[in-house]
Amino acid sequence: LRIAPPEAPVTGYMFGKGIYFADMVSKSANYCCTTPGQPEGLLLLCEVILGNMHECTMANSSPLPEGMHSRKGIGSTHPDPSTYYTSPDGVIYPIGKPEPSGVAGTSLLYNEYIVYDVAQVKQKYLVRVKFVYN
């Protein structure tokens, strides 16, 4: 994985140049760029060390405040936290059904997690998915 270099054009980086993650597959699936003629896409599943998160309800590409390790864009929809799974080694997997987050004034539909250091990311699985178009 790489973070876009400073000279790369800036478009679509709501939270600056970093590596973006989601806790709902429906958010990530939008980036697979499939079509009815080419319905297969790839999803990269990763473990991400978020540390202290700087939480935002709207775009913020300024540098992280001191002591923060990542940024969380808070969405109006999130997985049900009561159904999260925690592995024996402490990794939290958000596997719940979507529900309203109850956060007012957010400009995001889903949560986004952004890290700015590739060392915070451990690639686990590359999953090939086939989308069904009706």
C-alpha positions as CSV (number, residue, x, y, z in Angstrom):
1,L,0.0,0.0,0.0
2,R,1.1,3.6,-0.6
3,I,-0.2,7.0,0.3
4,A,-0.5,9.4,-2.6
5,P,2.6,11.5,-2.8
6,P,2.4,15.3,-2.3
7,E,2.7,16.0,-6.0
8,A,-0.4,13.8,-6.8
9,P,-3.5,15.8,-7.8
10,V,-5.9,16.3,-4.9
11,T,-9.5,15.2,-5.7
12,G,-11.7,13.1,-3.5
13,Y,-9.6,13.2,-0.4
14,M,-12.1,14.3,2.2
15,F,-9.7,13.7,5.0
16,G,-6.4,14.3,3.3
17,K,-4.0,11.9,1.6
18,G,-4.1,8.7,3.5
19,I,-5.3,5.1,3.4
20,Y,-9.1,4.9,3.7
21,F,-11.0,2.1,5.3
22,A,-14.7,1.4,6.1
23,D,-16.5,-0.8,8.6
24,M,-19.3,-1.6,6.2
25,V,-18.7,-3.6,3.0
26,S,-21.4,-1.5,1.1
27,K,-19.2,1.5,1.4
28,S,-16.1,-0.3,0.1
29,A,-18.0,-2.1,-2.7
30,N,-18.7,1.3,-4.4
31,Y,-15.0,1.5,-5.2
32,C,-14.9,-1.8,-7.0
33,C,-16.0,-0.1,-10.3
34,T,-17.9,-3.1,-11.6
35,T,-20.5,-3.0,-14.4
36,P,-23.1,-5.5,-15.6
37,G,-20.6,-6.6,-18.2
38,Q,-17.7,-6.9,-15.7
39,P,-19.4,-7.8,-12.4
40,E,-16.3,-9.0,-10.5
41,G,-14.3,-6.8,-8.2
42,L,-11.7,-7.1,-5.5
43,L,-11.9,-6.1,-1.8
44,L,-8.8,-6.0,0.4
45,L,-9.5,-6.9,4.0
46,C,-7.0,-5.4,6.4
47,E,-6.3,-5.1,10.1
48,V,-5.7,-1.4,10.9
49,I,-4.2,0.0,14.0
50,L,-6.2,3.1,14.6
51,G,-4.8,4.2,18.0
52,N,-6.3,7.6,19.1
53,M,-8.8,8.7,16.5
54,H,-9.6,12.3,15.6
55,E,-13.3,12.1,15.0
56,C,-15.0,14.4,12.4
57,T,-18.5,14.8,11.1
58,M,-17.4,16.6,7.9
59,A,-14.4,16.9,5.6
60,N,-11.1,17.8,7.4
61,S,-7.8,17.5,5.6
62,S,-5.8,19.4,8.1
63,P,-2.9,17.6,9.8
64,L,-3.9,15.4,12.7
65,P,-3.8,17.0,16.2
66,E,-0.9,16.1,18.4
67,G,-1.4,12.7,20.0
68,M,-3.8,11.4,17.3
69,H,-2.9,8.4,15.1
70,S,-5.8,8.3,12.7
71,R,-9.0,10.1,11.7
72,K,-12.6,8.8,11.8
73,G,-15.2,10.3,9.6
74,I,-18.4,9.6,11.5
75,G,-21.3,8.4,9.3
76,S,-25.1,8.5,9.9
77,T,-25.1,4.7,9.5
78,H,-22.9,2.1,11.2
79,P,-22.8,-1.6,12.1
80,D,-24.6,-2.5,15.3
81,P,-21.9,-2.3,17.9
82,S,-23.6,-4.9,20.1
83,T,-22.7,-7.6,17.4
84,Y,-19.0,-6.8,17.0
85,Y,-16.7,-9.7,17.3
86,T,-13.5,-9.4,19.3
87,S,-10.9,-12.1,18.4
88,P,-8.7,-13.7,21.1
89,D,-5.8,-11.4,20.1
90,G,-8.0,-8.3,20.6
91,V,-8.9,-7.5,17.0
92,I,-12.4,-6.0,16.7
93,Y,-14.5,-7.0,13.7
94,P,-17.6,-4.9,13.0
95,I,-20.0,-7.5,11.7
96,G,-23.4,-6.1,12.6
97,K,-26.3,-5.1,10.5
98,P,-26.6,-1.4,9.6
99,E,-28.3,0.9,12.0
100,P,-28.5,4.7,12.5
101,S,-25.5,6.0,14.4
102,G,-27.5,8.7,16.1
103,V,-24.9,11.3,15.3
104,A,-26.4,14.6,14.3
105,G,-25.0,16.9,11.6
106,T,-22.7,14.4,9.9
107,S,-22.1,14.8,6.2
108,L,-21.2,11.1,5.7
109,L,-23.5,8.1,5.2
110,Y,-21.0,5.6,6.5
111,N,-18.0,5.7,8.8
112,E,-14.5,6.1,7.2
113,Y,-11.2,5.4,8.9
114,I,-8.1,7.1,7.6
115,V,-4.5,6.4,8.6
116,Y,-1.5,8.3,7.3
117,D,1.2,5.7,7.9
118,V,1.3,2.4,6.0
119,A,2.9,0.7,9.0
120,Q,-0.6,0.9,10.7
121,V,-2.0,-1.5,8.1
122,K,-1.7,-5.3,7.9
123,Q,-3.2,-6.7,4.7
124,K,-5.0,-9.9,5.5
125,Y,-7.2,-11.1,2.6
126,L,-7.9,-10.2,-1.0
127,V,-11.4,-11.2,-1.8
128,R,-12.9,-11.5,-5.2
129,V,-16.6,-10.7,-5.3
130,K,-19.2,-11.0,-7.9
131,F,-21.9,-8.3,-8.0
132,V,-25.4,-9.2,-9.1
133,Y,-27.1,-6.6,-11.3
134,N,-30.9,-6.8,-11.6
